[in-house]
């Protein structure tokens, strides 16, 4: 998602919520590529079966 100039300016001035802090920490801690590679073989494929 691309931020507008107004959004970028507003985000710099407001206090971060506990949710935003938590999600930022999770992005740093969780090895997402490894986790997705582990889950991907079991995830259903899109499209028509057969």
Buried (B, 14 or more C-beta within 10 A) or exposed (E): EEEEEEEEEEEEEEEEEEEEEEEEEEEEEEEEEEEEEEEEEEEEEEEEEE
